[in-house]
Amino acid sequence: MALPNIVFFFTDQQRWDTAGCYGQELNITQNLDQLAADGVRFENAFTCQPVCGPARACLQTGKYATQTGVYRNGIALRQGEKTIAHWLSEAGYEVGYLGKWHLASTIGNSNEEIGQPFDCRTKPVPPERRGGWKDFWLAADALEHTSHGYDGHLFDAQMQRVDFKGYRADCLTDFAIDFLKNRSREKPFFLFISYLEPHHQNDRNRFVGPHGSKEKFKDFQFPGDLKGKEGDWKENYPDYLGACSQLDYNLGRIIVALEELRYADNTVLFFTSDHGCHFQTRNREYKRSCHEASIRIPLVIHGPGFRGGKVVQELVSLIDLPPTILNCAGLTKPEYMQGRPLEELLAGAADWPEEVFVQISETQVGRAIRTKRWKYSVRAPEKDGNLDSRSSVYVEDCLYDLKADPHEQENLVSRPELKEVRKELAAILKGRMAAAGEETPVIEPADS
């Protein structure tokens, strides 16, 4: 059988519970819900770094953020890194990237070695900074700096400005469909579509749904983790849902295009996001914390090897997607990649990890694990999350019993009766840090 085509539909800052297949009661994601009904839905999927740039670096390389050096936003991916685009290009794929890149500019100070300053947030990304996406390129390093919810511009492979007019997610989808229609068909293709929605528009400090979203989605159900908390969710959630709904509309457009162009039967379609959103309820911005709202993401895969309406309950991570993509292309995962192909899980792997590992930056130098029952996180008291990537000493920060408290309302980290639980979780966390190439740290108890 011919190698499958791959389409990666990547959203930005989308909570898992915005989707009907994850329990959303409003009609937000009918296309994604159908994709899940026919494909595979991962009930418990998580990012490995709840910040845009680091999560993207992990997804491009299969390495954790501290291994790539992209531990915070504003650090370029090293040009020597081998990415999923390089791997698939070597395997005979046409590789194309569209939308938000966020891995070409290095700005700001750091105590780490982050390379020379380079700022192309409002300029074209040079070819050597595109991570191997060499066949088709239509992107901006910081899409929020070259566009708004409506109207803006990207840059093409020749570094020429390409303007668009209309709702941004619709326009990116127009470009994606044009690519599908106009390619030569000589090779299988890997198209990565990186949307900015439903991420807030930075320079306007608000979320931007299509016109009419505030009225259309005003009767939303309060997510349990937000209810009763401050933050800006009350005024922004309708527009946030509007953006998610429009993304789903555009997912439907991609699916129809694949069908009409006779690609559908041999295309693996991934749908996921880089991290979630807590609407300033856990810190002063929208993610960068250990909480479910920050780290839990939707993940649906459909196509060859991913059919049958299956629901997977095991915990999986964004770090598992690079080896999964390689496996789709018939490639064996290289040793340096930290995750595992999800195909192994579908085949009944008995040794799948019982936890996911998360690195947290900018608001803190933090580390966390999420098991089926527990959320356990630590932070480095003497380190700055923007300047430092790691520490040799951490202090326990959060412990949540997700079975009794799924919305993480009560932090149990200082409870003396849970001392043994914390000790066990600390040992697991140290092991995961060591496996990610970090030194094994000292973790001081919260009640010391």
N, C-alpha and C positions, 0 to 999 in steps of 0.2 A: 504493500500500500504506500502511496506517495506520502511524503512528510506533510503533516498538517500545517495549514496557515495558523497564525496566532494573532489575535487582537487583544490588547490589554487596555481595558476601559478603566481609567484611573481618576477617581474623584479626590477632592481635597477637603479634609476636615469634616467628613461625613460620619455621623453616628450610626452605629449598626441598627438602632431602633427606629430609624426613619423609614425602614423598609417593611412592607406588609409581611414578607416571609419571615421577619424577625418580630412580628407582633404589632406593628403600626396599624392602628384602626382606620385611619383616613386613607383614601385611595391616592397614594403617593407614587407607588412603584409597581404598577401592573405588569410592565414588561420584565422587570427584574424578577418579580414573583413567578412569572411564567417560565423564565429562564431557570429559576431554582427548581420549579416543579418538574422540569425536563432534564435538568443537569444534576449538580452536586452543590449543596449548601453546607457551609461550615458554620455550625452554630456558635462555636467559641473561637473566633479569630481575633488576633491582637497585633498591633504594631509592635516593633522592637525598639522604636524611638519616637515619642510623641511630639516631634518637631519636623517641619516640612523638609528642609535640606538633608538632615541626617537620615530620615526615613527613606528618602529618595536614593541616597548613596547606598544604603543597605540593600535596597531593591535592585539597584543597577549591578551590584558587585557580589551579593551573597555574603558579605562580611558585616560584622557589627560596626557601629559608628566609630568606636575608638580604634578599630583596625583600619578603617579607611582614612582616619584623621578628620573626617567631616563630622565633628561632634556637636556642632551648633550651626545655625544658619550663617551665611556669609563666609563659608570656606569652600573653595573649589575642589572638586574631585581631582585627585592627582592624575596627570595625563598618562602615567604608566599603568593605571589600574585596568585590568581586563574586565570588561562588562558583559552583560548578557547580549548586547549588540555584537560585540566582538565574537563571542562564542557562536552565535547563530549565523553570523556572516560567514565564518569559517566553515559552517555546516551547509552552506549553499543558499542561505536565505537572503532575500531582499529586506533590508531593515530600515524602518521609517519612524521618525519621532515627530509628534505634533503637540504644541501647547506649551505648558509651563515646564521649564528645565530646572532652574534653581541650583545648579551645580557648577557654574562657570566663574562666579565672582568670589574674590577673597577680600573682605573688608573688615575693619575693626582690629582691636588689639587682642592679643592672646599670650598666655604663658607657654603655649605649645608651639611647635614648629609647624606653621600653616602655609608657608610659601610666601611669595612676593605679592603685594597688593595688586589687585586687578579688578576693575569695576566695569562690568558690561550689563548692569541691571537695566539700563535704558538703551543699550546698543546691541548690535548683532553679536551672537556668540561665534567666535572664530572656529573653524573646523577642528582644530586640535583640542578644543575644549567641549566637544560634543559627545564624548564617551563612546565613540565608534559608530554612531548613527549616521552612516555615510551615504546611503542611497536616496533617502528622502528626509528633508529637514524643513520644518516650518514651525518656529518656536520663538520664545522670548525667555531670557534667563529669569526675569522677574515679571511675569505676566501682569501682576497687579500694578506694575509701574508703567506698562505700555497700554493698558486698557482699563475699562471700568465694566460694570455689569452689562452695559450697552456700549458698543463701539470701542475701537482700539486698533492696534496693529501688532503684527508678528514680523519675523525676519526669515527669509527663505535661505536655501543652501548657498546662494551667491551673496548673502548678507544684504539683500535688498529688502526694503520695507514693504510689507503687504498689509494694506489697510482692510478693515472689515467694519461693517455697519449692521447693527442689530444686537440681539441678546448674545452675549459672548459664547455661551455653550452651544447655541444653535450654529453660530458661525464656525466654530471649531469643527463641528460635525459636518458642515458643508464641505470644509477642506478635506476631512477624512473620507467622505464619500467620493469626492473628486479623485483622490488618490486611488481608491479601489476601482473606480471606473476607468482610469487612464493608464494603469500599470500594464506592463507587457505580458505578464503571466508566464514568463520563462522560468521563474523560480517560485518556490513558496515564499510567502511574505510574513514578516513580523511587524505589525503596526502598533505603536505605543501611543495612545491618546491621553494626554495629561491635562485634565480640566482644572480650572481654578475654583469652580463652584463646588460646594456651597460656602467656601471660605469667605470671611468678611472682606469687604473692600477696604484695604488698609488706610488709604488717605481720606476716606469718608467715615471710617470707624463704625460701619454698619454692614449688615448683610443685605444683599441685593437679589431678590427674586424677580421673576418677570412681573411686568405691570399687572396689578390686580391681586398679587399674592396676599397682601395683608387682609383683604376682605375674604378671599377664597379659603384661606386656611386659618381664619380667626378662631375657629372652634376646635383647636387642637387639644389633644389630651396632654395633661402635664406629665412629662417624664418624671419618674419617681425620685431621681437624684436631684432634680431642680426644684421640685415643689417645696415651697416654704423658704427658699433661699433667695438672697439678693441676686446681684448680677444683672445682665441686660437681656435675659432670655424672654421676658414677657413682651417686650417691644420687637424683638428680632426673630422669634421662632416662626411666625407665619412666613416671613421672607425666606428664612432658612429652609422651611419645608417647600416653599415655592421653587427654590433653586434645585432641591432634590427631585421634585416632581418633573422639572424641565430636563434635568439630566436623564431621568427615566424615559421621557419622551424621545430624547436623542439616542438613548440606548436602543429604543424601538426602531429608530431610523437606520441605525447601523445594522441591526438584525435583518430588516427588510432589504437593505442594500446587499448584504451577504447572500440572501436568498435569491434575489433577482439576478445577481451576477454568478450564481451557481457556485458560490464558495462555501455555503453554510454547512454542507455535510462533512466537509473536511477542514473545518476551522475550530480551533479551541478559543473560546471567548472567556476572558477573565474579567470579573467586576470586583473592584475593591477600592479602599481609600487608604491614605497615608496615616491617618489618626482620626480621633473623634473631636468632640467639642463640649466644653462644660459651661460656656457662657459666663465666664468670670465668677463662677461660684466656688472654685477651689483655690484660685489665685487671681491675680489682677488681669489675666488675659484669658485664653481660650483652651489651652492644652497644657503641655509641659508639667504633667503631674502623673501620679501612679493610678489615678482613679479610672473606673470603667469608662466614664464619659470621655476620657482622654485617650485610652489605649484600645478599647474594643471597637472593631471595625466589621463592616459587612464583607463577606467573601463568598462569591458564587462563581463556579467554573462550569462551562458547558462545552461539549464537543467530544471528539474521539477520546475515550478513556474516562470521560466525565459525563455519564448519562445515567438515566434511570430514576431521577427524582430522589436521590439519596440525601440523607441528612447525617453529617458526621458530628459527633459530640466531642471527640477528643480536642484538646487545646492545640491550636496551630498558630503560627506566627508569620508575619510578613517576610521574615528571613527564610521561610520555607519556599517562597515563590520562585526565587532564581533557580534552585535545583529542579523545581517542578517544570519550569519553562524549558530548561535544558533537556529534561526527560521527554517532554513532548516532542522535541526535535531529534530524539534518538541519541542524545549525548549523555555520557556518564558524569555525574556530579564530581567536580574536582575536590580534592581533600580540603582545600582551604575554605570552601563554602560551608557556612555554619549550619544551615538548615538541612532538611531532608525532603526529598520529593514527596509530595502528597499522594502520588500514585502508590507509594509503599503503604500508606495508611488505608487506602481503599482496597489494597490487596490483603489486608488483615494483619499488618505488622503488630506483633505482640509487645515490642519493646519501645513503643512510642513514648517520648518524654511525658512525665506527669505534670510538667509546669512549663510556662513560657517565661523568658528572661527579657527584661526591659531596662534600657539605659535612658536616663533623663538628664537633660541639660538646660542651660540658660537660667531657669528659675532656681536651679540647684545643681550640684553634682550628685546625682541620685542613681540608685539601682533598685530594682524591684523584681519579684517573681509573683506570678499568679498561678495558683493551683486550682483544682476544681472547687476547693472550699475556701482557701485563704488568699488574701492579698497582703504581701509583706514588703515594705520598702524601707530603705535607709538613705540618709543623706550625709554629705561630708561637711561638718560644721566650719571648717577653716578654708574652704575652697569657694571660688566664684564660678557659677555655672556658665558664664560667658568666657572667662579667661582660662579655666581649667577643665580638662577632660576627665580626670580621674583623681583618686586619692588613695592613700594607704590606710586611712582611718575614716570610718563612718559611724553614725549614731542611728539607732532605730528611730524611724519616723512614723510609720503607719502600720497597723495591723487590723484588717477587717475580716470578719467571719461572713463570707458571701452567702453561706447557706442560711444563716439567721438574719442577715442584714445586706440584701442584694444591692441596695442603693447607697451603701457605705456611709451611713449616718453616724455611726459610733466607732471612734478610733479606740481599739483595745490595746494599743501598744504598751501601755504602762500597767496593765493588769497582772498582778503577781501570780495569779493562778494559771496564767498562760505562758509562764516562763519556759517550760519545756517545749511548748509549741514553737515559741520564738527561737529557741536554741536549735531546734530541728530545721526550721525554715532558714535560719542564718547559715547553717551548714550547707544546705542546698544552694543558696544564693552564692556563697563563696565558691562552690564548685562550678557554677555557671559562669562566674566572673573569670575563673581560671581557664575554663574552656574557651572563653572569648579572648584569651591572650592578656588578661589583666593580672596584676599581682594579687595574691590572696590577701585581703585586707584584715584589719582588726575591725570588728563590729561591736561597738559599745552598747550595752543595753539601755533602753530608754529610762529605766527606773534606777539607774546606778547613781 
